[in-house]
Amino acid sequence: MQQDHPDLTELVKASQQQALRFVLTQLFVTSILSILALLIFNNVVGYSSLAGGLIATLANAWFAVKVFRVKSKATEESVLATFYIGEIYKFIFTGAMFVIAFVLIKPLSAVALLAAYFLIHITPAVQNAFGR
């Protein structure tokens, strides 16, 4: 059952801005992490870290775009369905990017790729914990 919420437009706009901040933070942290990996270790660890960070960032950015394309007049059920479908496609997208990375990037540091993926994936939680 749909109810009219005068603040809904403002809430959606604030959520869009927060999602954009998360994605930009993930890009920034990916860049810094990759540069540090390059300087501390070697080229393979550097570009493997970059690939892992980009997998996390691109999947989250795609999910945000998918979710925020929902019309403001949509029912609660269709919004929820969009979230579920978006999450399923995000998993598929992420899996495909991992397969592509492992098949096409040679040589590859799997440890660096996976570590960067997980570090970048938790940056929104860290960002929320320490403020905006």
Residue, then its C-alpha position, 0 to 999 in steps of 0.5 A: m500500500q503506497q502512502d504519500h510522504p512529502d519528505l520522500t523526494e528529499l530522502v531519495k536525494a540524500s540517499q543518492q548523495q550518500a551513495l555517490r560519496f560511498v562510490l567516490t570514497q571507494l575510488f579514492v581508497t582504491s587509488i591510494l591502496s593500489i599506489l601503496a601496493l605498487l610502491i611497497f611491493n611490485n607492479v603485479v601487486g599494484y595492478s592486482s590491488l587496482a583490479g580488486g578495488l575496481i571490482a568492488t567499486l564498479a559493482n556497488a556503483w552499478f547497484a546504486v545506479k540500478v536502485f536509484r532509477v526507480k520512479s518516485k511514484a513506484t510502490e513499496e513492493s516494486v522498490l523492494a523488488t528492484f533492490y533484490i533484483g539489483e543485488i542478484y545482478k550485482f552478485i552476477f556482475t561481481g562474479a563475472m568480473f572476478v572470472i575475467a580478472f583471473v582469466l585475463i590478468k597474467p600474472l596476477s596476485a590473487v591475495a592482493l586482488l581479494a584483499a583489495y576487494f574486501l577492503i574496498h567493500i567495507t569502506p562504506a561501513v568505515q565511512n559511516a563509523f567515522g562520520r561523513 
